[in-house]
Amino acid sequence: MGRSVDPHLEVGAVTRRAYETGAPAPLFISLTGAAPGHRLLGAPAGLGDPRSGAAHARLAAHVGLPRDAGPRRIVEHLVAAMHADPVAPVEVATGPCKQNVRTGDDVDLELFPVPLLHQEDGGRYFGTYGLHVVRTPDGSWTSWSVARTTLRDRRTLVGPAMAQQHVGMIREAWRETGRHTLWAMVPGAPPAALAAAGMPLPAHVDEDGYVGALTGSPVEVVRTETNGLYVPANAEIVLEGYLSSDETAPEGPMGEYHGYAFPDGKKQPVFHVEAVTYRDDPILPVCAAGVPPEENHTIWGTMIAAAALDVLRAAGLPVTLAWCPYEAATCWLAVSVDRARRAELGLDRAGLIRSIADVLFASHAGWLVPKVIVVDDDIDVTDIGQVVWALATRCHPDTAPSRTPPASRWSPTSPPRRSAPPGAASRSRTACCRTPSAAPLPPSARRTPANCGSTCWRTGRTTATTPDVPCGAMPDQVGRDGAGGPARLTGRRRGSAPGRPGRPRGSRVPGVEAGARRPYAVDAVQN
């Protein structure tokens, strides 16, 4: 984009518009207040126009496939790479990321055009599409992972390092030694490296070897200037320093990948930057999180689907494909089952659901997705229309098997499991949408009902929901001006609409007139 664009909200608005319309990824080359040559790239893995026949072109390019590759081919390619021999990275003396080097007092993160992406955000986010590089104190495990970071000042960032995440596990290992975590962050990493960093691989597996297996060639890395870590040589920008073991600072709120902005942030660990290296005319990539589809769904959701498919197949289950429908904001995993193989294995519907739940919810991928929908293989799980049709017509609360495992099934140990949120009895649901005795109509005759409710894992309560009450907020908890729940990200100015005092700030409910009574929808997956 040659015209001047302001990093303050305008970049975020244009990027969101690119997601919504399937437009090409916008490259912002003229930024208000930015140093000459500094650029931003929006929607780096957004979907293209579906009429082009290459809607997943950017995602396919990330993993080394042709631009016309579809979801099934991409997922199978990711799974195949998980079983290929790792291709170790190759160290090189220097690379484009070393064209400019600043250390010590010369470090100034304000040099970069760090955008404010949402008006609800609590700050400007430097890291929305970059990877963290951390290594255990004994050097046995190097993790590349994706997590956000907000700009605190010219030499520090703030962001989450959850105990269940690999960066949090390694931070804890360093803290036990009484030292800070050696750390680097790479905004503008090679696409395959970013994709690998978003894959929920098991702990103690180095993502840099998976990048080589994914692309068929080793990734070139260079040694950092200050702390001995290795980062992709072809990166746009590299930050080096340490992740504090004890210092925290306020972070957020931030527009989230579910499509909501929570009202408050919280304290998170501080990242200290002691050196920054970057290309000439560097590009800082931007993910403007929100209503799907954006990179949290196209990259992360696809990687979760591949990891889930692999763990289910490894258990010998008759699964043909797993997919996180982008429209469900990485909150659904749709799994298709080979009916003939299921019969051969002697699995009835209840046994199938129990087996899938036991395997999936004990895995890292299963921790990340709260709802699983199981369908027969006559349903294309990459087609959201078919999935919704199956859920609406084949799943009944009184007859369809549903298993809700204890939320405490997951912890950071191997295999990874998650502890329950306070007051929650359960978090995940598995629904079996069996094929009815009547043959389905041809696709042209299928009709899908609207308004299917959902179960909230934060509260562990299964209730009907309204379209404007987000996960984690029960209808009776949402008071005036959004009290008790997050606001929906819509790009509108904050504040309640006239005549609708009970709605969260910034939220909207399509198709419901002012003063109209909202119909409640019964959860189609409840026990």
C-alpha positions as CSV (number, residue, x, y, z in Angstrom):
1,M,0.0,0.0,0.0
2,G,1.6,3.2,-1.2
3,R,-0.7,5.6,0.6
4,S,0.2,6.7,4.1
5,V,-1.4,4.6,6.8
6,D,-1.2,5.2,10.6
7,P,0.0,2.3,12.8
8,H,-2.5,3.6,15.4
9,L,-5.6,1.6,14.6
10,E,-5.6,2.1,10.8
11,V,-3.2,-0.8,10.1
12,G,-5.4,-3.0,12.3
13,A,-8.5,-1.9,10.5
14,V,-7.1,-2.5,7.0
15,T,-5.7,-5.9,8.1
16,R,-9.1,-6.9,9.5
17,R,-10.7,-5.9,6.2
18,A,-8.3,-8.1,4.3
19,Y,-9.3,-11.1,6.4
20,E,-13.0,-10.4,5.9
21,T,-12.8,-10.0,2.2
22,G,-10.2,-12.5,1.2
23,A,-8.0,-9.7,-0.1
24,P,-4.2,-10.1,-0.7
25,A,-2.0,-9.5,2.4
26,P,-1.5,-5.7,2.7
27,L,2.2,-4.6,2.8
28,F,2.3,-1.1,4.4
29,I,5.3,0.7,3.0
30,S,4.3,4.3,4.1
31,L,3.6,4.5,7.8
32,T,2.8,7.6,9.7
33,G,5.7,8.5,12.1
34,A,7.8,5.5,11.1
35,A,11.5,5.6,10.3
36,P,12.2,5.5,6.5
37,G,12.2,1.9,5.1
38,H,10.3,0.3,8.0
39,R,7.3,-1.7,6.9
40,L,4.4,-3.7,8.3
41,L,2.8,-6.8,6.7
42,G,-0.8,-7.6,7.6
43,A,-2.7,-10.9,7.3
44,P,0.4,-13.0,6.5
45,A,-1.6,-16.3,6.6
46,G,-5.1,-14.9,5.9
47,L,-7.4,-16.8,3.6
48,G,-7.7,-15.7,0.0
49,D,-10.8,-15.3,-2.1
50,P,-12.5,-18.7,-2.2
51,R,-13.5,-18.1,-5.8
52,S,-9.8,-18.1,-6.8
53,G,-9.5,-21.8,-6.2
54,A,-6.5,-21.0,-3.9
55,A,-8.1,-19.8,-0.7
56,H,-5.4,-21.5,1.4
57,A,-2.5,-20.3,-0.8
58,R,-0.7,-18.4,2.0
59,L,-1.1,-21.3,4.4
60,A,0.2,-23.7,1.8
61,A,3.2,-21.5,1.1
62,H,4.1,-21.6,4.8
63,V,4.6,-25.3,4.6
64,G,6.2,-25.6,1.2
65,L,3.1,-26.8,-0.8
66,P,1.7,-25.4,-4.1
67,R,-0.7,-22.5,-3.7
68,D,-3.7,-24.6,-4.8
69,A,-3.2,-27.1,-2.0
70,G,-6.4,-27.6,0.1
71,P,-7.0,-28.4,3.8
72,R,-6.7,-32.2,3.5
73,R,-3.4,-32.1,1.7
74,I,-2.0,-29.5,4.1
75,V,-2.9,-31.5,7.2
76,E,-1.6,-34.8,5.7
77,H,1.7,-33.0,4.8
78,L,2.1,-31.8,8.4
79,V,1.4,-35.3,9.8
80,A,3.9,-36.9,7.4
81,A,6.6,-34.4,8.4
82,M,6.0,-35.4,12.1
83,H,7.1,-39.0,11.1
84,A,10.0,-38.0,8.9
85,D,13.5,-37.9,10.2
86,P,14.3,-34.4,11.6
87,V,16.5,-32.3,9.4
88,A,18.9,-30.5,11.8
89,P,19.5,-26.7,11.1
90,V,22.7,-25.6,9.5
91,E,24.7,-22.8,11.2
92,V,26.0,-20.0,8.9
93,A,28.4,-17.2,9.7
94,T,25.9,-14.4,9.0
95,G,22.6,-13.7,7.3
96,P,20.2,-10.9,6.3
97,C,19.0,-10.5,9.9
98,K,22.5,-9.2,10.8
99,Q,22.5,-6.3,8.3
100,N,21.8,-3.9,11.2
101,V,23.0,-4.5,14.8
102,R,22.2,-2.5,17.9
103,T,23.3,-3.5,21.4
104,G,23.2,-2.1,24.9
105,D,22.0,1.5,25.1
106,D,21.6,1.7,21.3
107,V,18.6,-0.7,21.6
108,D,15.3,1.2,21.0
109,L,12.2,-0.8,20.2
110,E,10.4,2.4,19.5
111,L,12.4,2.5,16.2
112,F,9.9,0.0,14.8
113,P,6.3,1.0,13.8
114,V,4.6,-1.1,16.5
115,P,0.9,-0.8,15.9
116,L,-2.1,-0.4,18.2
117,L,-4.4,-3.0,16.5
118,H,-7.7,-2.7,18.5
119,Q,-9.1,0.2,20.3
120,E,-9.8,-2.2,23.2
121,D,-6.1,-3.2,23.5
122,G,-4.1,-2.1,26.5
123,G,-1.0,-1.3,24.5
124,R,0.9,-1.7,21.3
125,Y,1.9,-5.3,20.5
126,F,5.3,-5.9,19.0
127,G,4.9,-9.7,18.8
128,T,1.7,-10.9,17.2
129,Y,3.3,-13.1,14.5
130,G,6.8,-14.0,15.7
131,L,8.4,-16.9,17.5
132,H,10.2,-17.2,20.9
133,V,13.5,-19.1,21.1
134,V,14.4,-20.5,24.5
135,R,16.7,-23.4,25.6
136,T,16.9,-25.4,28.7
137,P,19.8,-24.7,31.1
138,D,21.5,-28.0,30.2
139,G,21.1,-27.3,26.5
140,S,19.1,-30.5,25.8
141,W,16.0,-28.8,24.4
142,T,15.5,-25.7,22.3
143,S,11.9,-24.6,21.9
144,W,10.5,-22.4,19.2
145,S,7.0,-21.2,20.1
146,V,4.5,-18.5,19.3
147,A,3.2,-16.1,22.0
148,R,2.3,-12.4,22.0
149,T,4.3,-9.6,23.5
150,T,3.4,-6.0,24.1
151,L,5.8,-3.1,24.1
152,R,6.5,-1.8,27.6
153,D,9.3,0.7,26.8
154,R,12.3,1.0,24.5
155,R,14.1,-2.0,26.0
156,T,11.4,-4.3,27.5
157,L,8.4,-6.3,26.4
158,V,5.7,-8.0,28.5
159,G,3.8,-11.2,27.6
160,P,2.5,-14.6,28.9
161,A,4.7,-17.6,29.6
162,M,2.1,-20.0,30.9
163,A,3.3,-23.1,32.9
164,Q,1.6,-25.4,30.4
165,Q,3.4,-23.8,27.4
166,H,6.9,-24.9,26.5
167,V,8.3,-21.4,27.0
168,G,6.8,-21.5,30.6
169,M,8.3,-25.0,31.2
170,I,11.8,-23.8,30.2
171,R,11.4,-20.6,32.2
172,E,10.6,-22.7,35.3
173,A,13.7,-24.8,34.7
174,W,15.9,-21.7,34.6
175,R,14.1,-20.3,37.7
176,E,15.0,-23.4,39.6
177,T,18.7,-22.6,38.9
178,G,18.3,-19.1,40.2
179,R,18.8,-17.5,36.8
180,H,16.8,-15.7,34.1
181,T,15.9,-17.5,30.9
182,L,18.1,-16.8,27.9
183,W,15.7,-15.7,25.2
184,A,15.3,-14.4,21.7
185,M,12.2,-13.4,19.7
186,V,12.0,-13.5,15.9
187,P,9.3,-11.4,14.2
188,G,9.3,-12.1,10.5
189,A,10.7,-15.6,10.8
190,P,10.8,-17.9,7.7
191,P,7.1,-19.0,7.1
192,A,7.9,-22.7,7.7
193,A,9.6,-21.8,11.0
194,L,6.6,-19.9,12.2
195,A,4.3,-22.7,11.2
196,A,6.4,-25.2,13.1
197,A,6.5,-22.9,16.2
198,G,2.7,-23.0,16.2
199,M,2.6,-26.8,16.1
200,P,1.7,-28.4,19.5
201,L,4.7,-30.9,19.3
202,P,5.5,-32.9,22.4
203,A,7.8,-31.4,25.0
204,H,11.6,-31.9,24.5
205,V,11.1,-32.0,20.7
206,D,13.1,-29.3,18.8
207,E,11.0,-27.4,16.3
208,D,14.0,-26.5,14.2
209,G,14.4,-30.1,13.1
210,Y,10.7,-30.3,12.2
211,V,11.1,-27.2,9.9
212,G,13.6,-29.2,7.9
213,A,11.4,-32.2,7.7
214,L,8.5,-30.0,6.6
215,T,10.4,-28.2,3.8
216,G,12.9,-31.0,2.9
217,S,15.9,-28.8,3.6
218,P,17.6,-27.5,6.7
219,V,16.8,-24.1,8.1
220,E,19.9,-21.8,8.2
221,V,20.6,-20.3,11.6
222,V,23.0,-17.8,13.0
223,R,24.3,-17.3,16.6
224,T,22.8,-14.4,18.5
225,E,25.1,-11.5,19.5
226,T,24.7,-11.8,23.2
227,N,23.4,-15.1,24.6
228,G,24.5,-18.0,22.4
229,L,21.1,-18.9,21.0
230,Y,20.5,-19.7,17.4
231,V,17.9,-18.0,15.3
232,P,16.8,-18.2,11.6
233,A,19.4,-16.3,9.5
234,N,16.8,-15.1,7.0
235,A,14.6,-13.5,9.7
236,E,13.4,-9.9,9.3
237,I,14.0,-8.9,13.0
238,V,15.7,-10.6,16.0
239,L,15.4,-9.5,19.6
240,E,17.9,-10.9,22.1
241,G,18.0,-10.9,25.9
242,Y,16.4,-12.7,28.7
243,L,13.0,-13.6,30.2
244,S,12.9,-12.5,33.8
245,S,12.3,-15.3,36.4
246,D,10.6,-13.0,38.9
247,E,9.7,-9.6,37.3
248,T,6.2,-9.0,36.1
249,A,4.3,-6.0,34.6
250,P,0.8,-5.3,33.4
251,E,-0.1,-6.7,30.0
252,G,-3.3,-6.4,28.0
253,P,-6.1,-6.6,27.5
254,M,-5.7,-7.6,23.9
255,G,-8.3,-8.5,21.2
256,E,-8.4,-12.3,21.4
257,Y,-8.7,-14.9,18.7
258,H,-12.2,-15.9,19.9
259,G,-13.4,-12.4,18.8
260,Y,-13.7,-10.8,22.2
261,A,-11.7,-8.3,24.2
262,F,-11.7,-8.8,28.0
263,P,-12.1,-5.6,30.1
264,D,-8.8,-6.0,32.1
265,G,-5.3,-7.2,31.6
266,K,-3.1,-8.9,34.2
267,K,0.6,-9.0,35.2
268,Q,2.8,-11.1,33.0
269,P,6.6,-11.8,32.8
270,V,8.9,-9.1,31.5
271,F,11.3,-9.7,28.5
272,H,14.5,-7.7,28.6
273,V,16.0,-6.8,25.2
274,E,19.8,-6.5,25.2
275,A,20.3,-6.5,21.4
276,V,18.3,-6.2,18.3
277,T,19.4,-7.1,14.8
278,Y,17.4,-6.6,11.6
279,R,17.4,-6.5,7.8
280,D,17.6,-3.3,5.8
281,D,14.0,-2.1,5.3
282,P,12.7,-4.6,7.8
283,I,9.1,-6.0,7.8
284,L,7.3,-6.5,11.0
285,P,4.4,-9.0,10.4
286,V,1.1,-8.4,12.1
287,C,-1.8,-10.7,13.1
288,A,-4.9,-8.6,14.0
289,A,-6.6,-11.2,16.2
290,G,-10.4,-11.4,16.3
291,V,-13.4,-12.9,14.6
292,P,-12.2,-15.7,12.2
293,P,-10.4,-16.3,10.0
294,E,-7.0,-14.9,11.0
295,E,-3.7,-16.6,11.8
296,N,-4.7,-18.0,15.1
297,H,-7.2,-20.1,13.1
298,T,-5.4,-20.7,9.8
299,I,-1.9,-21.5,11.3
300,W,-2.5,-22.5,14.9
301,G,-5.9,-24.2,14.2
302,T,-4.4,-26.2,11.3
303,M,-1.4,-27.3,13.3
304,I,-3.6,-28.4,16.2
305,A,-5.7,-30.4,13.7
306,A,-2.6,-32.2,12.4
307,A,-1.3,-33.0,15.9
308,A,-4.7,-34.3,16.9
309,L,-5.0,-36.5,13.8
310,D,-1.6,-38.0,14.5
311,V,-2.3,-38.8,18.1
312,L,-5.7,-40.4,17.3
313,R,-4.2,-42.5,14.4
314,A,-1.3,-43.6,16.6
315,A,-3.8,-45.0,19.1
316,G,-5.2,-47.2,16.3
317,L,-8.6,-45.4,16.1
318,P,-10.4,-45.4,12.7
319,V,-10.0,-41.7,12.1
320,T,-9.8,-40.4,8.5
321,L,-9.3,-36.7,9.2
322,A,-9.3,-34.0,11.9
323,W,-9.9,-30.3,11.3
324,C,-10.5,-27.2,13.3
325,P,-13.1,-25.3,11.4
326,Y,-11.9,-21.7,11.1
327,E,-15.4,-20.3,11.7
328,A,-15.4,-21.9,15.2
329,A,-12.3,-19.8,16.3
330,T,-10.2,-22.9,17.2
331,C,-12.9,-24.0,19.7
332,W,-14.1,-27.0,17.7
333,L,-12.2,-30.0,16.4
334,A,-14.2,-32.0,13.9
335,V,-13.1,-35.6,13.5
336,S,-14.3,-38.0,10.8
337,V,-14.4,-41.8,11.3
338,D,-14.2,-44.6,8.8
339,R,-17.5,-46.5,9.4
340,A,-16.2,-49.8,7.9
341,R,-13.1,-49.8,10.1
342,R,-15.1,-48.9,13.2
343,A,-17.3,-52.0,12.6
344,E,-14.2,-54.2,12.1
345,L,-12.8,-53.0,15.4
346,G,-16.2,-53.7,17.1
347,L,-16.5,-50.2,18.5
348,D,-20.1,-49.0,19.2
349,R,-20.8,-45.3,19.4
350,A,-20.2,-45.0,23.2
351,G,-17.0,-47.0,22.9
352,L,-15.8,-44.8,20.0
353,I,-16.5,-41.6,21.9
354,R,-14.8,-42.9,25.1
355,S,-11.7,-44.0,23.1
356,I,-11.4,-40.6,21.3
357,A,-11.9,-38.7,24.5
358,D,-9.3,-40.7,26.5
359,V,-6.7,-40.4,23.8
360,L,-7.3,-36.8,22.7
361,F,-7.8,-35.1,26.1
362,A,-4.6,-36.6,27.4
363,S,-2.6,-34.9,24.7
364,H,-1.3,-31.3,24.1
365,A,-3.6,-30.8,21.1
366,G,-6.6,-32.0,23.2
367,W,-5.8,-29.4,25.8
368,L,-6.1,-26.6,23.3
369,V,-9.6,-27.3,21.9
370,P,-12.6,-27.5,24.2
371,K,-15.1,-29.1,22.0
372,V,-14.8,-32.2,19.7
373,I,-17.4,-33.2,17.1
374,V,-17.2,-36.8,15.7
375,V,-18.9,-37.5,12.4
376,D,-18.9,-40.4,9.9
377,D,-16.7,-40.2,6.8
378,D,-19.5,-39.2,4.5
379,I,-19.1,-35.7,6.0
380,D,-16.2,-33.5,4.8
381,V,-15.0,-32.0,8.1
382,T,-13.2,-29.2,6.2
383,D,-16.7,-28.0,5.0
384,I,-18.3,-26.1,7.9
385,G,-21.7,-26.4,6.2
386,Q,-21.6,-30.1,6.3
387,V,-20.4,-30.2,9.9
388,V,-23.2,-27.9,11.1
389,W,-25.7,-30.0,9.1
390,A,-24.5,-33.2,10.8
391,L,-24.5,-31.6,14.2
392,A,-28.0,-30.3,13.7
393,T,-29.5,-33.5,12.2
394,R,-27.5,-36.4,13.6
395,C,-26.8,-35.4,17.2
396,H,-29.5,-35.5,19.9
397,P,-29.0,-34.6,23.6
398,D,-30.9,-37.7,24.8
399,T,-29.3,-40.3,22.5
400,A,-26.0,-39.1,21.2
401,P,-23.0,-40.2,23.4
402,S,-21.2,-37.3,25.0
403,R,-18.2,-37.6,27.3
404,T,-16.9,-34.7,29.5
405,P,-13.6,-35.7,31.0
406,P,-12.3,-34.1,34.2
407,A,-10.6,-30.8,33.6
408,S,-7.6,-31.9,35.7
409,R,-6.6,-34.4,33.1
410,W,-3.9,-32.1,31.8
411,S,-0.6,-30.9,33.3
412,P,2.7,-29.7,32.0
413,T,4.3,-33.1,32.5
414,S,4.4,-35.8,29.9
415,P,1.8,-36.5,28.6
416,P,0.7,-32.9,29.0
417,R,-2.5,-32.3,31.0
418,R,-4.4,-29.3,32.2
419,S,-5.6,-28.4,35.7
420,A,-9.2,-27.2,36.2
421,P,-10.1,-23.5,36.4
422,P,-11.4,-22.5,39.8
423,G,-15.0,-23.7,40.2
424,A,-15.0,-25.8,37.0
425,A,-15.9,-29.4,37.0
426,S,-15.1,-30.1,33.3
427,R,-14.0,-28.4,30.2
428,S,-14.2,-30.5,27.1
429,R,-17.0,-32.3,25.3
430,T,-17.2,-34.9,22.6
431,A,-20.3,-35.3,20.6
432,C,-21.0,-38.2,18.2
433,C,-23.1,-37.2,15.2
434,R,-24.0,-40.6,14.0
435,T,-25.5,-41.4,10.5
436,P,-29.3,-41.7,10.8
437,S,-31.1,-44.7,9.3
438,A,-32.6,-42.5,6.7
439,A,-30.3,-41.6,3.8
440,P,-29.2,-38.0,3.7
441,L,-30.5,-35.7,1.0
442,P,-28.1,-34.5,-1.7
443,P,-26.1,-31.4,-0.8
444,S,-28.3,-29.1,-2.8
445,A,-31.3,-30.1,-0.6
446,R,-29.6,-29.8,2.8
447,R,-30.7,-27.1,5.2
448,T,-28.9,-26.0,8.3
449,P,-30.7,-24.6,11.4
450,A,-29.1,-21.7,13.2
451,N,-28.4,-20.8,16.9
452,C,-26.8,-23.8,18.4
453,G,-25.7,-23.1,21.9
454,S,-22.4,-24.1,23.6
455,T,-21.0,-25.3,26.8
456,C,-18.5,-23.1,28.7
457,W,-15.3,-24.8,30.0
458,R,-14.4,-22.0,32.2
459,T,-17.5,-22.4,34.4
460,G,-18.1,-26.1,33.7
461,R,-21.8,-25.3,33.2
462,T,-23.9,-26.5,30.4
463,T,-26.6,-23.9,29.6
464,A,-28.3,-22.3,26.7
465,T,-26.4,-19.2,25.5
466,T,-27.3,-16.1,23.6
467,P,-25.4,-14.9,20.5
468,D,-23.9,-11.9,22.4
469,V,-22.9,-13.7,25.6
470,P,-19.3,-14.9,25.2
471,C,-17.7,-18.1,26.6
472,G,-17.1,-17.6,30.3
473,A,-20.0,-15.2,30.9
474,M,-23.4,-16.7,31.8
475,P,-26.5,-14.7,30.7
476,D,-27.2,-13.6,34.3
477,Q,-23.7,-12.3,34.7
478,V,-23.8,-9.8,31.9
479,G,-25.0,-6.5,33.3
480,R,-25.1,-3.0,32.1
481,D,-22.1,-1.8,30.1
482,G,-20.7,-5.3,29.8
483,A,-20.1,-6.1,33.4
484,G,-19.0,-9.7,33.9
485,G,-17.9,-10.4,30.4
486,P,-15.7,-9.4,27.5
487,A,-16.8,-7.2,24.6
488,R,-17.1,-8.5,21.1
489,L,-14.6,-7.1,18.7
490,T,-16.5,-5.3,15.9
491,G,-14.4,-2.4,14.9
492,R,-17.1,0.0,16.3
493,R,-16.6,2.6,19.0
494,R,-16.9,1.4,22.5
495,G,-20.1,1.7,24.4
496,S,-23.5,0.2,24.5
497,A,-26.0,0.7,21.7
498,P,-29.0,2.9,22.6
499,G,-31.9,0.9,24.0
500,R,-29.7,-2.2,24.7
501,P,-28.1,-1.6,28.2
502,G,-27.6,-5.3,28.8
503,R,-25.1,-5.9,26.0
504,P,-21.3,-6.0,26.5
505,R,-19.4,-2.9,25.2
506,G,-18.6,-3.1,21.6
507,S,-20.8,-6.1,21.0
508,R,-23.5,-6.6,18.4
509,V,-26.2,-9.2,17.7
510,P,-26.9,-9.5,14.0
511,G,-30.6,-9.9,13.2
512,V,-32.0,-8.9,16.6
513,E,-33.9,-5.6,16.6
514,A,-33.7,-3.2,19.5
515,G,-36.1,-4.2,22.2
516,A,-36.7,-7.7,20.7
517,R,-36.5,-10.7,23.0
518,R,-33.5,-12.9,22.2
519,P,-34.3,-16.6,21.8
520,Y,-32.3,-19.0,23.8
521,A,-30.9,-22.1,22.1
522,V,-30.5,-25.4,23.8
523,D,-27.1,-26.9,23.7
524,A,-27.1,-29.7,21.1
525,V,-24.2,-31.5,22.7
526,Q,-25.3,-31.7,26.3
527,N,-25.6,-34.9,28.3
